Amino acid sequence: MTNEVVVAGGGFSGLGAALKLDRKGHDVTLVDEDGSHEFIPGIIDRIRGRKDEDVNILELDEFLEDTAVDLREESVTRFVPEEDVVETSKGRINYDDLVVALGGVTFEPFELGDGVEKFYKEEDAERVVSRLDSGDSVVIVGGGYVGIELAGELAESDHDVTVVDAATRPMSNSRDEVSRKVVDYMNDSGIAFRGDKRVEEAHEDMVIFEDGTSEEGDLVVWAGGISANPVVQECFDCGRQGMPVNNGLASTDHDNVYGLGDCADTGQIKTAHNAMTQAGVVAENVDRSGSEELEQLSEEKKIIDLSLGDTGLFIFGDRSYKNPVFRYLKDVVRFQYFVRIRLERLAAKYL
């Protein structure tokens, strides 16, 4: 049965789901405000100019030209699941099935001061670089994946870097072994870590902790995590982790609505690898009739390639391996990803 499917968002999960559903013969409308697809893990390479901007970006109008996917470059303003409608900046779109993949936004527990930079997209990386002179000091709020990668790149660029975090160790969502290896790298690279420090205020050149102490720098960069898109939070009455879904990624409240990536509370860590896996599960489940049992999301296997300046840390399940070769693994992953997504496009066109 052919369904009218609206996919909201053209990121890893959204674009992958749209191509797979097109291949299965559904009428797919992809709504994306920017009309571009960004390889988010690659933005770290913009700090030292290792890669040009073009290697991380796909223009969706050109990319989808030979497919049946209808691209709408519009912003989603509201979901109305009770009416099977998506409201956008240019009107209303009806659907039989909805795939919510709008991505995330920077998590801000309070209003950030003027001049505080964020680090989530290509434009953020370019802005951070443009504001720093050699030898400037940087305070990075957030000791997770993004903050640690950024710290490494800035330290290699001759900046004095301090990472602050409410947790007592960097990469606190990983095993202690991973944190120890990251701490060793930070010590060797002259990167300071101040743990067990919850930030209460963030200004352009200073953060103030809830205990009244502070940390100063020439620039403050906020890398304090990701929240589900605000439109998703409002329309599906959910928190920063995203809309509640079952193990088939269907909404627990609306059986023709599916949540992916940063927009869905799957219990998995929010990575590009997991988002792509989720796209395949959703495509299968949209394609099934209402009487068929949903395909289930498989148990997560943690896979993270963490850049640490000129070396890297590869995390696979409970194991981790530190070696300079893993710094360049991201280049291989980027290449493989774009080959894979282009093959998906060819399959949608010809199969």
SEPA-108700 format. One record per residue (C-alpha): x, y, z. Coordinates in steps of 0.2 Angstrom, whole numbers, padded with zeros to 4 digits, always signed. Example, Ala and Ser with C-alpha at 12.3 -4.5 7.8 and 13.67 -1.06 7.14 Angstrom:
<atoms>
+0062-0022+0039/+0068-0005+0036/
</atoms>
This chain:
<atoms>
+0000+0000+0000/+0007+0017-0005/+0006+0030+0009/+0008+0049+0009/+0023+0051+0021/+0030+0067+0028/+0048+0067+0034/+0052+0082+0045/+0071+0085+0044/+0084+0081+0032/+0098+0075+0044/+0106+0058+0045/+0090+0049+0050/+0078+0060+0040/+0087+0059+0023/+0090+0041+0026/+0072+0037+0030/+0066+0047+0015/+0076+0038+0002/+0072+0021+0009/+0053+0025+0009/+0054+0032-0009/+0063+0016-0014/+0048+0006-0006/+0036+0016-0017/+0028+0028-0005/+0025+0046-0009/+0038+0055+0002/+0038+0074+0006/+0054+0079+0015/+0053+0096+0024/+0069+0104+0028/+0071+0122+0033/+0089+0124+0026/+0088+0113+0011/+0105+0106+0015/+0112+0090+0023/+0127+0092+0035/+0139+0079+0040/+0140+0085+0058/+0154+0074+0065/+0165+0082+0052/+0164+0100+0058/+0178+0097+0070/+0190+0097+0055/+0185+0115+0052/+0194+0122+0067/+0212+0119+0060/+0206+0119+0042/+0209+0100+0039/+0194+0099+0027/+0185+0112+0017/+0167+0116+0020/+0161+0107+0004/+0166+0090+0010/+0153+0090+0024/+0138+0097+0015/+0125+0091+0002/+0113+0103-0006/+0097+0093-0005/+0088+0100-0021/+0102+0094-0032/+0105+0078-0022/+0086+0073-0023/+0083+0079-0041/+0083+0062-0049/+0072+0054-0035/+0053+0055-0032/+0056+0063-0015/+0047+0080-0014/+0058+0092-0006/+0050+0107+0003/+0062+0120+0010/+0051+0126+0024/+0052+0127+0042/+0041+0116+0053/+0031+0127+0065/+0019+0114+0072/+0014+0096+0072/-0005+0092+0074/-0005+0073+0076/-0024+0073+0080/-0027+0079+0062/-0012+0071+0053/-0006+0088+0048/+0011+0096+0048/+0011+0115+0048/+0025+0124+0040/+0030+0142+0036/+0021+0140+0020/+0006+0131+0024/-0001+0114+0030/+0004+0096+0024/-0007+0081+0027/+0000+0064+0029/-0004+0046+0032/+0012+0043+0041/+0024+0056+0049/+0043+0054+0053/+0049+0066+0065/+0068+0069+0062/+0070+0088+0065/+0087+0085+0074/+0092+0094+0090/+0097+0111+0096/+0110+0116+0109/+0104+0113+0127/+0104+0129+0137/+0098+0127+0155/+0098+0146+0156/+0100+0161+0144/+0118+0162+0138/+0126+0179+0139/+0130+0189+0123/+0146+0183+0115/+0145+0165+0121/+0148+0154+0106/+0140+0137+0103/+0147+0122+0094/+0135+0111+0084/+0135+0116+0066/+0148+0121+0052/+0144+0140+0055/+0148+0138+0073/+0165+0131+0070/+0169+0145+0058/+0163+0158+0070/+0174+0151+0084/+0189+0151+0073/+0186+0169+0067/+0185+0176+0085/+0202+0168+0091/+0219+0175+0090/+0235+0164+0093/+0237+0161+0112/+0220+0166+0117/+0212+0157+0131/+0196+0147+0129/+0184+0140+0142/+0173+0126+0135/+0158+0121+0145/+0154+0103+0143/+0166+0088+0144/+0157+0076+0133/+0161+0071+0115/+0159+0088+0107/+0168+0098+0121/+0183+0086+0121/+0185+0086+0103/+0185+0105+0102/+0197+0106+0116/+0209+0095+0107/+0209+0105+0091/+0210+0122+0100/+0225+0116+0110/+0234+0110+0094/+0230+0128+0088/+0241+0136+0102/+0226+0141+0113/+0225+0139+0132/+0210+0128+0135/+0200+0124+0150/+0186+0112+0150/+0173+0113+0164/+0159+0101+0168/+0146+0096+0181/+0152+0078+0181/+0168+0073+0190/+0176+0066+0174/+0176+0069+0156/+0166+0058+0144/+0156+0054+0160/+0143+0044+0149/+0157+0031+0145/+0167+0019+0155/+0180+0024+0168/+0193+0017+0156/+0188+0030+0143/+0189+0044+0155/+0206+0039+0161/+0213+0039+0143/+0205+0056+0139/+0212+0063+0155/+0229+0057+0151/+0228+0065+0134/+0222+0081+0141/+0236+0082+0154/+0249+0078+0140/+0241+0092+0129/+0240+0105+0143/+0221+0105+0143/+0214+0109+0161/+0199+0100+0167/+0188+0107+0181/+0175+0094+0186/+0161+0094+0198/+0158+0112+0193/+0140+0116+0188/+0139+0132+0178/+0126+0145+0184/+0130+0159+0172/+0140+0160+0156/+0147+0176+0148/+0158+0180+0134/+0174+0179+0144/+0169+0170+0160/+0158+0157+0168/+0152+0158+0186/+0149+0141+0195/+0135+0138+0207/+0147+0138+0222/+0152+0156+0218/+0169+0153+0210/+0172+0157+0192/+0184+0153+0177/+0189+0167+0165/+0195+0166+0147/+0196+0176+0131/+0181+0166+0124/+0168+0155+0132/+0161+0141+0120/+0145+0131+0126/+0146+0113+0122/+0134+0107+0136/+0124+0094+0126/+0109+0093+0114/+0090+0095+0117/+0076+0089+0105/+0070+0102+0093/+0058+0115+0103/+0044+0112+0091/+0045+0093+0095/+0045+0096+0114/+0030+0108+0113/+0019+0098+0101/+0022+0081+0109/+0023+0087+0126/+0040+0080+0130/+0057+0085+0137/+0074+0087+0130/+0077+0069+0127/+0063+0069+0114/+0046+0061+0111/+0042+0044+0119/+0043+0030+0107/+0042+0011+0108/+0055-0001+0102/+0049+0001+0084/+0051+0020+0085/+0033+0023+0084/+0026+0036+0096/+0018+0029+0111/+0003+0041+0108/+0001+0041+0089/+0004+0025+0080/+0007+0033+0063/+0020+0045+0070/+0038+0039+0071/+0053+0048+0081/+0071+0047+0076/+0088+0054+0081/+0088+0069+0093/+0069+0070+0092/+0066+0053+0100/+0069+0046+0118/+0075+0029+0112/+0087+0026+0127/+0102+0026+0115/+0116+0039+0114/+0113+0052+0101/+0125+0048+0087/+0125+0048+0068/+0128+0029+0068/+0112+0026+0078/+0102+0039+0068/+0106+0030+0052/+0101+0013+0060/+0085+0020+0066/+0081+0026+0048/+0081+0009+0042/+0069+0003+0056/+0057+0016+0053/+0056+0013+0034/+0052-0005+0037/+0039-0001+0050/+0030+0013+0039/+0030+0000+0025/+0021-0013+0035/+0002-0015+0036/-0006-0010+0053/-0009-0029+0057/+0010-0033+0056/+0022-0033+0070/+0034-0019+0071/+0052-0022+0067/+0062-0019+0083/+0077-0008+0086/+0092-0019+0090/+0101-0018+0106/+0114-0003+0105/+0132-0006+0102/+0141+0010+0107/+0153+0015+0093/+0162+0032+0094/+0177+0039+0085/+0183+0053+0096/+0196+0065+0089/+0209+0070+0102/+0220+0083+0093/+0232+0073+0082/+0227+0056+0089/+0210+0048+0092/+0201+0036+0103/+0190+0023+0096/+0176+0016+0107/+0168+0000+0103/+0156-0007+0116/+0165-0009+0132/+0182-0008+0124/+0192+0008+0119/+0208+0010+0109/+0219+0026+0108/+0230+0028+0092/+0234+0042+0079/+0226+0031+0066/+0209+0034+0074/+0211+0053+0071/+0210+0049+0052/+0196+0036+0054/+0183+0050+0053/+0189+0054+0036/+0186+0036+0031/+0169+0036+0039/+0164+0052+0030/+0169+0045+0013/+0159+0029+0017/+0144+0038+0023/+0143+0049+0007/+0146+0034-0004/+0132+0025+0005/+0119+0039+0004/+0123+0041-0014/+0120+0022-0017/+0103+0025-0007/+0099+0038-0020/+0103+0027-0035/+0093+0013-0027/+0078+0025-0025/+0079+0031-0043/+0082+0014-0052/+0075+0000-0041/
</atoms>
